[in-house]
């Protein structure tokens, strides 16, 4: 039986629920994979204390990069609130972040159908599962120099209120997790 070693980022309620579920995994009969929780990351040391009772956990850290770099970890479960995840994209050398809960998928660049008389920010339409989606040039929207779509660009499909759209970006770099304290600090600065 194959063992898959799991790391969890986020030691709150969802992280503890995942740990509990993994602890009961042995009860599944005739299942070809055994799951084992081996690493946990959380910014709060007090939340990590709960996981000290889990005998299979060998790494407790406050640094997500340490968990991701652990060669013993095969799979990572991210157990933080969805509204705190951001997709970092790059546009003309500028880093931008999109709320991950709006992202439906990321596509490699495709041939776009021109849309005559469309606003300048709309570069064309893409076919997504038989539906035409407008593709917006994020460079133009941000007032950055525009350029034609390239084969290494990415189209980030978003679900925004009332519609789906795609954004043309240079690259989808990674997923970030924003600590709630950073949001509180930003809100305080705006007030």
For each residue, the residues with C-beta under 8 A, 3 or more apart:
1: 32 33 34
2: 32 33 34
3: 33 34 35 36
4: 33 34 35 36 74 75
5: 36 38 39 72 73 74 75
6: 18 22 35 36 37 38 39 73 74 75 76 77
7: 37 38 39 40 41 59 67 68 70 73 75 76 77
8: 11 15 18 19 37 39 40 41 76 77 79
9: 15 40 41 42 64 67 76 77 78 79 80 177
10: 14 15 41 42 78 79 80
11: 8 15 16 40 41 42 44 47 48 50 51 79
12: 15 16 42 47 79 80
13: 16 17
14: 10 17 18 79 80
15: 8 9 10 11 12 18 19 40 42 47 51 77 79
16: 11 12 13 19 20 50
17: 13 14 20 21 79
18: 6 8 14 15 21 22 37 77 79
19: 8 15 16 22 23 37 40 51 54
20: 16 17 23 24
21: 17 18 24 25
22: 6 18 19 25 35 36 37
23: 19 20 37 54
24: 20 21 27
25: 21 22 28 31 34 35
26: 34
27: 24
28: 25 31
29:
30:
31: 25 28 34
32: 1 2
33: 1 2 3 4
34: 1 2 3 4 25 26 31
35: 3 4 6 22 25
36: 3 4 5 6 22 56
37: 6 7 8 18 19 22 23 40 51 54 56 57
38: 5 6 7 56 57 58 59 70 72 73
39: 5 6 7 8 57 58 59 60 61 67 70 72 73
40: 7 8 9 11 15 19 37 48 51 57 59 60 61 67
41: 7 8 9 10 11 60 61 62 63 64 66 67
42: 9 10 11 12 15 45 47 48 62
43: 62 179
44: 11 47 48 62
45: 42 48 49 62
46: 49
47: 11 12 15 42 44 50
48: 11 40 42 44 45 51 52 60 61 62
49: 45 46 52
50: 11 16 47 53
51: 11 15 19 37 40 48 54 57 60
52: 48 49 57 60
53: 50
54: 19 23 37 51 57
55:
56: 36 37 38
57: 37 38 39 40 51 52 54 60
58: 38 39 72
59: 7 38 39 40 66 67 70 72 73
60: 39 40 41 48 51 52 57
61: 39 40 41 48 64 66 67
62: 41 42 43 44 45 48
63: 41 66 67
64: 9 41 61 67 68 177
65: 68 69
66: 41 59 61 63 69 70
67: 7 9 39 40 41 59 61 63 64 70 73 76
68: 7 64 65 73 76
69: 65 66
70: 7 38 39 59 66 67 73
71:
72: 5 38 39 58 59
73: 5 6 7 38 39 59 67 68 70 76
74: 4 5 6
75: 4 5 6 7
76: 6 7 8 9 67 68 73
77: 6 7 8 9 15 18
78: 9 10 85 175 177
79: 8 9 10 11 12 14 15 17 18
80: 9 10 12 14 84 85 177
81: 84
82: 85 100 101
83: 99 101
84: 80 81 177 178 179 180 183
85: 78 80 82 99 100 101 175 176 177 178
86: 97 98 99 100 175 176 177 178
87: 97 98 99 100 103 106 156 172 174 175 176
88: 95 96 97 172 173 174 175 176
89: 95 96 97 98 138 154 156 167 169 170 171 172 173
90: 93 94 95 96 169 170 171 173
91: 94 96 138 139 142 144 169 170
92: 139 142 144 145 170
93: 90
94: 90 91 142 144
95: 88 89 90 173
96: 88 89 90 91 138 142 169
97: 86 87 88 89 176
98: 86 87 89 102 103 156 158 167
99: 83 85 86 87 102 103
100: 82 85 86 87 103 175
101: 82 83 85
102: 98 99 158 159 160
103: 87 98 99 100 106 156 157 158
104: 157 158 159 164
105: 157
106: 87 103 154 155 156 157 172
107: 110 126 128 154 155 156 157 166
108: 151 154 155
109: 149 150 151 152 153 154 155 168
110: 107 126 127 155
111:
112: 123 124 125 126 135 149
113: 124 125 126 127 132
114: 124
115: 118 122 124 125 134
116:
117:
118: 115 122 134
119: 122
120: 140
121: 136 137 140 141
122: 115 118 119 134 135 136 137
123: 112 135 136 137 149 168
124: 112 113 114 115 134 135
125: 112 113 115 132 133 134 135
126: 107 110 112 113 132 133 135 155 166
127: 110 113 130 131 132 133
128: 107 131 132 133 157 164 166
129:
130: 127
131: 127 128 164
132: 113 125 126 127 128
133: 125 126 127 128 157 164 165 166
134: 115 118 122 124 125 165 166
135: 112 122 123 124 125 126 155 165 166 167 168
136: 121 122 123 140 141 165 166 167 168
137: 121 122 123 140 141 146 168
138: 89 91 96 141 142 167 168 169
139: 91 92 142 144 145 146 147 168
140: 120 121 136 137 143 144 146
141: 121 136 137 138
142: 91 92 94 96 138 139
143: 140
144: 91 92 94 139 140
145: 92 139
146: 137 139 140
147: 139 150
148:
149: 109 112 123 153 168
150: 109 147 153
151: 108 109
152: 109 170 171
153: 109 149 150 168 169 170
154: 89 106 107 108 109 168 169 170 171 172
155: 106 107 108 109 110 126 135 166 167 168 169
156: 87 89 98 103 106 107 166 167 169 172
157: 103 104 105 106 107 128 133 164 165 166
158: 98 102 103 104 164 165 166 167
159: 102 104 163 164
160: 102 163 164 165
161:
162:
163: 159 160
164: 104 128 131 133 157 158 159 160
165: 133 134 135 136 157 158 160
166: 107 126 128 133 134 135 136 155 156 157 158
167: 89 98 135 136 138 155 156 158
168: 109 123 135 136 137 138 139 149 153 154 155
169: 89 90 91 96 138 153 154 155 156 172
170: 89 90 91 92 152 153 154
171: 89 90 152 154
172: 87 88 89 106 154 156 169
173: 88 89 90 95
174: 87 88
175: 78 85 86 87 88 100
176: 85 86 87 88 97
177: 9 64 78 80 84 85 86
178: 84 85 86 182 183
179: 43 84 182 183
180: 84 183 184
181: 184 185
182: 178 179 185 186
183: 84 178 179 180 186 187
184: 180 181 187 188
185: 181 182 188 189
186: 182 183 189 190
187: 183 184 190 191
188: 184 185 191
189: 185 186
190: 186 187
191: 187 188
